[in-house]
Amino acid sequence: AAVGEAFKIRDLGEAKVFLGMEISRGENGEVKLSQQRYIEELLQRHQLADAKPRSTPLPPGSKVLPAGDGETELVDSTEYRTLIGELNYLATSTRLDIAQAMSVLARFMGKPSKTHMGLALGVLRYLAGTKELGLRFGGAGELKLEGYSDSDWAGDPATRRSTTGYVFLLGGAAISWNSQLQRTVAASSVEAEYQATAAAV
């Protein structure tokens, strides 16, 4: 009310879209953020609208390696970086389920191969089958802050560095998350876990 007295404003009602995120509200006060429309636009742009969805962001057990010096099947790095950027926007906004996959694939933007591009397009195919997923906030749950961290050990086949992952939940909804390669090589799985915990806090 005080703002309306000081400035001329126009009430546009409840927000429906913000920075590409669709906002929907439930009867119990629950708010959902999703990016279904953005995912559908990406599928059209990359000619995957009718592609068969994948069940996981990356194939289980996949070890993604850099392109070798004699690699002949390289792809346009600008095209690859564009796709990684488009997917990273989802990974950092509402789709934490692809954060680990994007952490891996973003390592190869300098010299992407046909294999790397295929895996990135595979992430998009995974999103095709899960495009309605998003983040839910509010409702009748207890407003409790929780944090979790984890790591693999020497999971990167090229450097033997480990990957940190963490997520913080407020009232059961994710509010902060990350997946990234650790800066140093951990001498043990315990050290890798300590590094993950330190990164989270």
C-alpha positions in Angstrom: 0.0 0.0 0.0 2.8 2.4 0.9 4.5 1.8 -2.5 1.2 2.5 -4.3 1.0 5.9 -2.5 4.5 6.9 -3.5 4.6 5.6 -7.0 2.2 5.0 -9.9 1.9 1.2 -10.2 -0.3 -1.3 -11.9 -1.3 -4.7 -10.3 -0.7 -7.4 -12.9 -2.0 -10.1 -10.6 -0.1 -13.3 -9.5 3.1 -14.1 -11.4 2.7 -16.9 -13.8 6.2 -16.9 -15.4 9.5 -15.7 -14.0 12.8 -15.9 -15.9 11.5 -18.8 -17.9 10.1 -20.7 -14.9 6.4 -21.4 -14.8 4.7 -20.7 -11.5 1.6 -22.7 -10.5 -0.3 -22.7 -7.2 -2.2 -25.4 -5.4 -5.2 -25.0 -3.1 -3.2 -25.7 0.0 -0.8 -22.8 -0.6 1.7 -25.0 -2.4 3.8 -23.3 -5.2 5.4 -25.3 -8.0 8.2 -24.0 -10.3 8.8 -25.9 -13.5 10.2 -25.3 -17.0 8.1 -27.6 -19.2 7.7 -24.9 -21.9 11.4 -24.2 -22.1 12.2 -27.9 -22.4 9.7 -28.3 -25.2 11.3 -25.3 -27.0 14.7 -27.0 -26.7 13.4 -30.3 -28.0 12.0 -28.5 -31.1 15.2 -26.5 -31.6 17.4 -29.6 -31.5 14.9 -31.7 -33.5 14.1 -34.1 -30.7 10.4 -33.5 -30.2 9.6 -37.0 -31.3 12.6 -38.7 -30.0 12.3 -41.7 -27.6 12.8 -40.5 -24.0 15.7 -41.9 -21.9 15.2 -43.1 -18.4 18.4 -41.5 -16.9 20.4 -38.3 -17.7 23.6 -40.3 -18.5 23.9 -44.1 -19.2 24.5 -46.0 -15.9 28.2 -46.6 -15.3 29.3 -44.4 -18.1 32.9 -43.1 -18.0 33.2 -40.0 -20.1 36.7 -39.3 -21.4 38.2 -36.2 -23.1 38.7 -36.4 -26.9 42.1 -37.9 -27.7 44.8 -36.0 -29.6 44.0 -38.0 -32.7 40.2 -37.7 -32.3 38.7 -37.1 -35.7 35.0 -37.0 -34.8 35.0 -33.6 -33.2 31.9 -31.3 -33.3 31.5 -27.6 -33.5 32.5 -26.3 -30.0 30.1 -23.3 -30.3 27.1 -25.6 -30.9 28.2 -27.8 -28.0 28.7 -24.9 -25.6 25.3 -23.5 -26.6 23.6 -26.8 -25.7 25.5 -27.1 -22.5 24.5 -23.6 -21.5 20.8 -24.3 -22.3 20.9 -27.5 -20.2 22.8 -25.8 -17.4 20.1 -23.2 -17.1 17.7 -26.0 -16.3 20.2 -27.7 -13.9 20.6 -24.5 -11.9 17.0 -23.4 -11.9 14.5 -26.3 -11.3 16.1 -29.5 -12.5 18.7 -30.6 -10.0 18.3 -34.2 -11.2 20.6 -33.3 -14.2 23.2 -31.4 -12.2 25.7 -34.2 -12.0 25.4 -35.0 -15.7 25.9 -31.3 -16.6 28.9 -31.2 -14.3 30.5 -34.0 -16.3 29.6 -32.8 -19.8 30.7 -29.2 -19.1 34.3 -30.4 -18.7 34.6 -30.9 -22.5 33.6 -27.6 -23.9 37.1 -26.9 -25.2 37.3 -29.9 -27.4 33.9 -31.7 -27.7 33.6 -34.9 -29.6 30.7 -36.6 -31.3 30.4 -38.8 -28.2 30.1 -35.8 -25.9 27.4 -34.2 -28.1 25.5 -37.5 -28.2 25.5 -37.7 -24.4 24.3 -34.0 -24.1 21.5 -34.7 -26.5 20.7 -37.8 -24.4 20.2 -35.5 -21.3 17.6 -33.6 -23.4 15.9 -36.9 -24.3 15.7 -37.7 -20.6 14.1 -34.3 -20.0 11.6 -35.1 -22.8 10.2 -37.9 -20.6 10.2 -35.9 -17.3 9.4 -32.3 -18.5 6.6 -31.9 -16.1 8.9 -32.3 -13.0 9.8 -29.2 -11.0 10.2 -27.9 -7.5 7.4 -27.7 -4.9 7.3 -25.3 -2.0 5.0 -24.7 0.9 2.0 -26.8 1.8 1.3 -28.2 5.2 4.8 -29.7 5.9 7.2 -28.6 8.7 9.5 -25.8 7.7 12.8 -27.6 8.6 16.2 -26.9 7.0 18.1 -30.0 6.0 21.4 -30.5 4.2 23.0 -33.5 2.6 26.4 -34.0 0.9 28.0 -37.0 -0.8 30.9 -37.8 -3.2 32.2 -40.5 -5.4 35.9 -41.4 -5.1 38.3 -40.9 -8.0 35.3 -41.0 -10.3 36.8 -38.9 -13.1 38.7 -41.3 -15.3 41.0 -38.6 -16.7 42.2 -37.0 -13.5 41.2 -39.4 -10.7 39.5 -36.5 -8.9 36.2 -37.1 -7.0 32.9 -35.3 -7.5 31.1 -33.4 -4.8 27.4 -33.3 -4.6 25.2 -31.5 -2.1 21.6 -30.3 -1.6 19.8 -28.2 1.0 16.1 -28.6 1.6 13.7 -26.2 3.3 10.4 -27.8 4.2 11.3 -30.7 2.0 11.9 -28.5 -1.1 15.3 -28.1 -2.7 16.6 -24.5 -2.3 20.3 -24.9 -3.0 22.4 -27.7 -4.8 25.6 -28.3 -6.6 27.6 -31.0 -8.3 31.3 -30.3 -9.1 34.7 -31.8 -9.5 36.9 -31.5 -6.5 40.0 -29.4 -6.8 42.5 -31.9 -5.6 42.9 -35.7 -5.8 41.5 -37.3 -2.6 43.8 -40.0 -1.1 40.8 -42.0 0.2 37.0 -42.1 0.0 36.9 -40.6 3.5 38.9 -37.6 2.3 36.6 -37.2 -0.6 33.6 -37.2 1.7 35.2 -34.6 4.0 35.9 -32.4 0.9 32.2 -32.7 -0.1 31.0 -31.7 3.4 33.4 -28.7 3.5 32.1 -27.6 0.1 28.5 -27.8 1.3 29.0 -25.7 4.4 
